[in-house]
Amino acid sequence: MMLVNRVRELRARYRMTQQDLADKIGVSRQTIGMIEKEDYAPSVTLALKIAKVFETTVEDVFQIDEGSEH
């Protein structure tokens, strides 16, 4: 099971850089990069902040892919 996400896609749609998103939610640009590469699963609080920036739900941004192993 692994957590997959649409952060890169949504960030592009909103024309935001990794740094823009990082500044809005109070993390480093490197953290955003790790989330996008699915190397880091954000906390619930951080996932909620990301969803709020993109005006959507956590479930729309993050999904569990039960068929994949990381």
CNS distance restraints for C-alpha pairs under 8 A (distance, minus, plus):
assign (resid   1 and name CA) (resid  64 and name CA) 6.67 0.50 0.50
assign (resid   1 and name CA) (resid  65 and name CA) 5.65 0.50 0.50
assign (resid   1 and name CA) (resid  66 and name CA) 4.28 0.50 0.50
assign (resid   1 and name CA) (resid  67 and name CA) 6.30 0.50 0.50
assign (resid   1 and name CA) (resid  68 and name CA) 5.44 0.50 0.50
assign (resid   1 and name CA) (resid  69 and name CA) 5.42 0.50 0.50
assign (resid   1 and name CA) (resid  70 and name CA) 7.35 0.50 0.50
assign (resid   2 and name CA) (resid  64 and name CA) 5.68 0.50 0.50
assign (resid   2 and name CA) (resid  65 and name CA) 5.32 0.50 0.50
assign (resid   2 and name CA) (resid  66 and name CA) 6.50 0.50 0.50
assign (resid   2 and name CA) (resid  68 and name CA) 6.15 0.50 0.50
assign (resid   2 and name CA) (resid  69 and name CA) 6.18 0.50 0.50
assign (resid   2 and name CA) (resid  70 and name CA) 6.20 0.50 0.50
assign (resid   3 and name CA) (resid  38 and name CA) 7.01 0.50 0.50
assign (resid   3 and name CA) (resid  41 and name CA) 6.81 0.50 0.50
assign (resid   3 and name CA) (resid  62 and name CA) 6.68 0.50 0.50
assign (resid   3 and name CA) (resid  63 and name CA) 5.76 0.50 0.50
assign (resid   3 and name CA) (resid  64 and name CA) 4.59 0.50 0.50
assign (resid   3 and name CA) (resid  65 and name CA) 6.09 0.50 0.50
assign (resid   4 and name CA) (resid  38 and name CA) 6.41 0.50 0.50
assign (resid   4 and name CA) (resid  62 and name CA) 5.79 0.50 0.50
assign (resid   4 and name CA) (resid  63 and name CA) 5.36 0.50 0.50
assign (resid   4 and name CA) (resid  64 and name CA) 6.06 0.50 0.50
assign (resid   4 and name CA) (resid  65 and name CA) 6.45 0.50 0.50
assign (resid   5 and name CA) (resid  35 and name CA) 8.00 0.50 0.50
assign (resid   5 and name CA) (resid  36 and name CA) 7.05 0.50 0.50
assign (resid   5 and name CA) (resid  38 and name CA) 7.43 0.50 0.50
assign (resid   5 and name CA) (resid  61 and name CA) 5.41 0.50 0.50
assign (resid   5 and name CA) (resid  62 and name CA) 4.40 0.50 0.50
assign (resid   5 and name CA) (resid  63 and name CA) 6.18 0.50 0.50
assign (resid   6 and name CA) (resid  10 and name CA) 6.07 0.50 0.50
assign (resid   6 and name CA) (resid  36 and name CA) 7.68 0.50 0.50
assign (resid   6 and name CA) (resid  60 and name CA) 7.85 0.50 0.50
assign (resid   6 and name CA) (resid  61 and name CA) 5.14 0.50 0.50
assign (resid   6 and name CA) (resid  62 and name CA) 6.66 0.50 0.50
assign (resid   7 and name CA) (resid  11 and name CA) 5.89 0.50 0.50
assign (resid   7 and name CA) (resid  35 and name CA) 7.71 0.50 0.50
assign (resid   7 and name CA) (resid  36 and name CA) 5.95 0.50 0.50
assign (resid   7 and name CA) (resid  61 and name CA) 6.41 0.50 0.50
assign (resid   8 and name CA) (resid  12 and name CA) 6.18 0.50 0.50
assign (resid   8 and name CA) (resid  36 and name CA) 5.85 0.50 0.50
assign (resid   9 and name CA) (resid  13 and name CA) 6.29 0.50 0.50
assign (resid  10 and name CA) (resid  14 and name CA) 6.22 0.50 0.50
assign (resid  10 and name CA) (resid  54 and name CA) 6.93 0.50 0.50
assign (resid  11 and name CA) (resid  15 and name CA) 6.01 0.50 0.50
assign (resid  11 and name CA) (resid  16 and name CA) 5.18 0.50 0.50
assign (resid  11 and name CA) (resid  17 and name CA) 6.95 0.50 0.50
assign (resid  11 and name CA) (resid  18 and name CA) 7.65 0.50 0.50
assign (resid  11 and name CA) (resid  21 and name CA) 7.55 0.50 0.50
assign (resid  11 and name CA) (resid  54 and name CA) 7.93 0.50 0.50
assign (resid  12 and name CA) (resid  16 and name CA) 6.04 0.50 0.50
assign (resid  12 and name CA) (resid  17 and name CA) 7.70 0.50 0.50
assign (resid  14 and name CA) (resid  54 and name CA) 7.67 0.50 0.50
assign (resid  16 and name CA) (resid  20 and name CA) 5.64 0.50 0.50
assign (resid  16 and name CA) (resid  21 and name CA) 6.50 0.50 0.50
assign (resid  17 and name CA) (resid  21 and name CA) 6.48 0.50 0.50
assign (resid  18 and name CA) (resid  22 and name CA) 6.08 0.50 0.50
assign (resid  18 and name CA) (resid  29 and name CA) 5.52 0.50 0.50
assign (resid  18 and name CA) (resid  32 and name CA) 6.05 0.50 0.50
assign (resid  18 and name CA) (resid  33 and name CA) 6.98 0.50 0.50
assign (resid  19 and name CA) (resid  23 and name CA) 6.03 0.50 0.50
assign (resid  19 and name CA) (resid  28 and name CA) 7.33 0.50 0.50
assign (resid  19 and name CA) (resid  29 and name CA) 4.95 0.50 0.50
assign (resid  20 and name CA) (resid  24 and name CA) 6.37 0.50 0.50
assign (resid  21 and name CA) (resid  25 and name CA) 6.41 0.50 0.50
assign (resid  21 and name CA) (resid  29 and name CA) 7.86 0.50 0.50
assign (resid  21 and name CA) (resid  32 and name CA) 7.56 0.50 0.50
assign (resid  21 and name CA) (resid  50 and name CA) 8.00 0.50 0.50
assign (resid  22 and name CA) (resid  26 and name CA) 5.73 0.50 0.50
assign (resid  22 and name CA) (resid  27 and name CA) 4.93 0.50 0.50
assign (resid  22 and name CA) (resid  28 and name CA) 5.45 0.50 0.50
assign (resid  22 and name CA) (resid  29 and name CA) 5.35 0.50 0.50
assign (resid  22 and name CA) (resid  31 and name CA) 7.71 0.50 0.50
assign (resid  22 and name CA) (resid  32 and name CA) 6.40 0.50 0.50
assign (resid  23 and name CA) (resid  27 and name CA) 6.53 0.50 0.50
assign (resid  23 and name CA) (resid  28 and name CA) 7.46 0.50 0.50
assign (resid  24 and name CA) (resid  53 and name CA) 7.58 0.50 0.50
assign (resid  25 and name CA) (resid  46 and name CA) 7.47 0.50 0.50
assign (resid  25 and name CA) (resid  49 and name CA) 6.11 0.50 0.50
assign (resid  25 and name CA) (resid  50 and name CA) 6.88 0.50 0.50
assign (resid  27 and name CA) (resid  31 and name CA) 6.46 0.50 0.50
assign (resid  27 and name CA) (resid  32 and name CA) 7.62 0.50 0.50
assign (resid  28 and name CA) (resid  32 and name CA) 6.83 0.50 0.50
assign (resid  29 and name CA) (resid  33 and name CA) 6.38 0.50 0.50
assign (resid  30 and name CA) (resid  34 and name CA) 6.20 0.50 0.50
assign (resid  31 and name CA) (resid  35 and name CA) 6.19 0.50 0.50
assign (resid  31 and name CA) (resid  40 and name CA) 7.73 0.50 0.50
assign (resid  32 and name CA) (resid  36 and name CA) 6.14 0.50 0.50
assign (resid  33 and name CA) (resid  37 and name CA) 6.21 0.50 0.50
assign (resid  34 and name CA) (resid  38 and name CA) 6.08 0.50 0.50
assign (resid  34 and name CA) (resid  39 and name CA) 5.06 0.50 0.50
assign (resid  34 and name CA) (resid  40 and name CA) 5.42 0.50 0.50
assign (resid  35 and name CA) (resid  39 and name CA) 5.95 0.50 0.50
assign (resid  35 and name CA) (resid  40 and name CA) 4.96 0.50 0.50
assign (resid  35 and name CA) (resid  41 and name CA) 6.34 0.50 0.50
assign (resid  35 and name CA) (resid  42 and name CA) 7.04 0.50 0.50
assign (resid  42 and name CA) (resid  46 and name CA) 5.74 0.50 0.50
assign (resid  42 and name CA) (resid  47 and name CA) 5.87 0.50 0.50
assign (resid  43 and name CA) (resid  47 and name CA) 6.10 0.50 0.50
assign (resid  44 and name CA) (resid  48 and name CA) 6.11 0.50 0.50
assign (resid  45 and name CA) (resid  49 and name CA) 6.32 0.50 0.50
assign (resid  46 and name CA) (resid  50 and name CA) 6.24 0.50 0.50
assign (resid  47 and name CA) (resid  51 and name CA) 6.20 0.50 0.50
assign (resid  47 and name CA) (resid  58 and name CA) 6.20 0.50 0.50
assign (resid  47 and name CA) (resid  62 and name CA) 7.92 0.50 0.50
assign (resid  48 and name CA) (resid  52 and name CA) 6.13 0.50 0.50
assign (resid  48 and name CA) (resid  57 and name CA) 7.66 0.50 0.50
assign (resid  48 and name CA) (resid  58 and name CA) 5.94 0.50 0.50
assign (resid  49 and name CA) (resid  53 and name CA) 6.37 0.50 0.50
assign (resid  50 and name CA) (resid  54 and name CA) 6.58 0.50 0.50
assign (resid  50 and name CA) (resid  58 and name CA) 7.83 0.50 0.50
assign (resid  51 and name CA) (resid  55 and name CA) 6.03 0.50 0.50
assign (resid  51 and name CA) (resid  56 and name CA) 5.22 0.50 0.50
assign (resid  51 and name CA) (resid  57 and name CA) 5.39 0.50 0.50
assign (resid  51 and name CA) (resid  58 and name CA) 5.26 0.50 0.50
assign (resid  51 and name CA) (resid  60 and name CA) 7.91 0.50 0.50
assign (resid  51 and name CA) (resid  61 and name CA) 6.50 0.50 0.50
assign (resid  52 and name CA) (resid  56 and name CA) 6.14 0.50 0.50
assign (resid  52 and name CA) (resid  57 and name CA) 7.31 0.50 0.50
assign (resid  56 and name CA) (resid  60 and name CA) 6.52 0.50 0.50
assign (resid  56 and name CA) (resid  61 and name CA) 7.60 0.50 0.50
assign (resid  57 and name CA) (resid  61 and name CA) 6.70 0.50 0.50
assign (resid  58 and name CA) (resid  62 and name CA) 5.88 0.50 0.50
assign (resid  59 and name CA) (resid  63 and name CA) 6.11 0.50 0.50
